[in-house]
Each structure stands twice: as C-alpha cells, then as structure tokens.
C-alpha cells in the first residue's frame, strides 16, 4: 500500500513537472503583444477591432479592456506581426495605437 | 478706421454665430434645448438603476422584465425593473442590440456574424442568405426581420425568404456609415446611422425618407426606438437622448444622468436608457 502511494506521488510530481516544462517551452515559443489604444470607448468599434485582431495569423487569447484602453494577445514567435500591421488594424477600427509592446512573457492585466 | 471696421465685423460675426441655447433645471432633470417648440413633451428622470458588473449595450423588454446585452462579458442578463438579476445566458459572442417579440429574444452576435433567437429556453439560428459583417442591431415584427450590418454599412430586411439590402456605404441621402441599430415601425425602417451622426428613415424599398440629427450635432447615434408617435435616439458621445416627432420635429433633448448611452426602450410612459459607460439604466418618466 505504501509502495502504491509513493509511486502515485512520484507519478503526479512527474506529470506536474512535465506540464510546467511544457508551459515554459510554450512561453519560449510565443510573443506576447500589448497595444495601448486611444479613444477605446465605443463597444462597436472596440469589438470590431477584436474581430480583426483575431484574424492575425496565430493570434490567441485576444483580450480587450474597453475600460482601461488596451488589448493583449499572443502569437507564435515566428508569426510576430509588424508594428505597421498592428497600427493599421487599430486605425481601421477607428482608433489610434498609442503604444505597441512585444514581450516573451505575458503582460499582466490592468498593468500599464 | 480700418481697425474699427474690423472690430465691428468681428463682433457682428460672433453674435451671428452664437447658438440660441438656454439651460433650464427642473428638479432632477437638466435639459439643454435649442429653442424648444411650445408643444415640447416632458420626460423627467425617475430613477437610476445601478447594475453590478454589467455594462449594457442592448435592451429589450420581456413582460415585466428587462433583457440586457452585456457585451463586455459575452452574455445576456435578465433583470427585473429594479435591476435585480433573474437569469444569465453565458457564451454569447459579443451580443449587441437585441429585440424581444412574440415570445422570442432575438440577439445579434457580433463576433460570429449571426442572428439567433431564444424561445422556451432553446437557441435557434435565424437563417440568412446574405453574409453579415458584425451585425449590431435587430428588429423583428411577425415574419419580418431587419438587421443593422455594421461593417457592411447596410440594413438587411428579410420578409419570409426574401432579403433586400437597404442603404450602402456613404454620407449623403441613402448612405449609411457604420449603422448600429434598427427599428421596424408602421411599415418603415428606422436606422441609427451611428457614424454619420444621425438617424435615417427608409421605406421597404430602400428609399430614404427622412434624416435627423445633424442640426442637433449628434455625435455617434448608437440606439434607436420608435414608440407612441415619437423617435428616440441615443447620442453616445454627448450623453444625450433626443426625442423627435415622426415628422422630424424636435420635441426634447434629455441630458441628465447618461453615461455613454447605447440603447433606449420606451414602454408607455416609461423610457429605459442603457448606459454603457456608467453600468446603469436610467428610467425616465413622461409627465
């Protein structure tokens, strides 16, 4: 019985480590994008911008904070869009991209 | 001499360009009206309902209750007329303006470009041949449905299996620029022509009949209601609700308590305004 418990514990620990290492590896292969947007008050335009950001190749976890005026998402590193492309998406939605940032790690929500 | 003449011309120009505005306060209601006509109606603020964690974009009346499109949270929320939450429907992809008629709750899903309706707890998709790009508003009467197709700058009018396009991208008569809401009323199609900063009325063949809002300098006309022979328009950026007769005569401009008003609904002597910015519903009463 004791042997089974120890084995199970070890197995769980290994699974945990595998998941953690997968996350680390996954993060290493992603670029996180944050765009601070001026004038993001109208939900029709803000969620229209969301629609177009979701069309960016490889874009995942698109998040828009209308209240705080920014959007974040991530893309595979090799598919990182240019600042010009992102600026155009924002401008086509009727807004101005005030600041565009790229990071190897996720941006915290509400941190400016 | 030349300086004196220039001064006189400048002063005359300043006097001539001034709008005749008078500001009046009546109890809790602050009204700014440009020379209101003598037969203006009188809507006054009755109460403000604070919603917890809901930023309403769309409003629909279901008997004694309200349905709210909580776009930020991808859900529909049903409340009583005091704002107490009765029901939530999650996983709706950015619902915008909604409508409730004949026991059906019609919804627009902005992200999936679909129109659906809920009836007896089940969700049904409304079938269209036309392809939407960000449907923002829906109005249904019997078998007729009208949809504000935001990025296509048009209204799709469906009567049974027949679909017609009303409007096209443009700024003049018959043109639409990012329409966000639509209302079918007495055989006509009333459109919140949001980014033309106006409302526009069409007949069923797509002919433009009336344009309102330019004189009053509406800035983003997001929501529209037609009831009791009046047209109600929300002015999103200037935090106002404008009321016109069906013939286009300005009756009243309400300015109190609104914070990014996105939609308006009228039921008899009560008006409900969805304030997206404030997360509130303003309840206005006709005196």
Interface residues (C-beta under 8 A of the other chain):
Chain A: X41 X42 X43 X44 X47 X48 X50 X51 X54 X66 X94
Chain B: X55 X57 X71 X72 X94 X96 X110 X111 X134 X136 X150 X151 X178 X180 X194 X195 X220 X222 X236 X237 X260 X262 X276 X277
